Amino acid sequence: MEQNTLGILLSYYRTKYKISMEQVIDGICSTSTLHRIENGGREVDSLVGETLLGRIGKIANEFEMMLGDEDYACWQVRMRLLKAMKQKNYEKAKKEIAIYRDMSVELPDVHRQFYLYYEGIIAIHEDESTEKIWEIFSEAFYCTKKELKPKQLYSPLEMNIALKLIHFRYPAWKNDYRKIIDRLLFVAQHYYTGEEKESMQAEIWMELIYLTEEQETGSVLMTYIDRAIDALANGRRMKYLGELHFRKARLIEECYHKTEEWSTQKTECKRECLMAYYVFEVMRKEKEQKETQEFCEEKLGWHITEQEKLFD
């Protein structure tokens, strides 16, 4: 990446999206630093640069933004940590986190946020207490977000941290879950593109549905499930599609089974089950596929493998 490419990208997309400097730099660096970057200076390391771009939904190759030897050394540890996490080698990951923690003591807070996020993921996999998970992810979130604001932007990492806190029902946000999710969804839909947009939208929609299930039933929940299916079906990823179709099928059965509309809705329920069944088959989710089959037999009196015209 050329020396001023980072600044050109930030300036261009800030102008295009009518985003203020304060929205981009909030908790990451000073306004004067961003001003110098947009005017061709390079005084931030690759992770800071990646986070600034992430706030406006753009991705760059960290390696191409490398600032110097120290930055390169940190990047190497990050890559080893990501590899260990992908392999689910959590002992190795813990060692890399310890190394990174020592290396980044005097570096910007985005570095602390980075390793804290993976500490939190490890805590989840090791069945740590909910309180411990709150502690880790809240510390990670507040590295760059000192408070919740209505028009905040979020990098992908910040979004994932916020979603984890909501998923584990962080009590300090009890009255703000829905407001935060709505903002995350707005940012993902308006500023993110490509695979990053697909991936983040899927995670946000699912958290919204989990949250709605605790508060609403019937038509409200059905509307959200339909909107989520539409959003995910337009992308290339099938993650969660099977779950969404199966959730919709169960909700249809729950809402209409003892009503006059059941004869019509039963066909719709079968369609959703069939979609779920075959998505699970493609995704090789045998347990979920079996659950769908059992639901059809128990609730619908129907063997899902039977040939039946359900689609026009």
Buried (B, 14 or more C-beta within 10 A) or exposed (E): BEEBBBBEBBBEBBEEBEBEBEBBBBBBBEEEBBBBBBEEBBEBBBBBBBBBBBBBBBBBEBEEBBBEEEBEEBBEBBEBBBEBBEEEEBEBBBBBBEBBBEBBEEBBBBBBBBBBBBBBBBBBEEEBEEEBBBBBBBBBBBBBBEEBEEEBBBBBBBBBBBBBBBBBBBEEBEEEBEEBBEBBBEBBBEBBEEEBBBBBBBBBBBBBBBBBBEEEEEEEBBEBBEEBBEBBEEBEEBBBBBBBBBBBBBBBBBBBBEEEEBEEBBEBBBBBBBBBBBBBBEBEBEEBBEBBBEBBEEBBEBEBEEEEEBEE
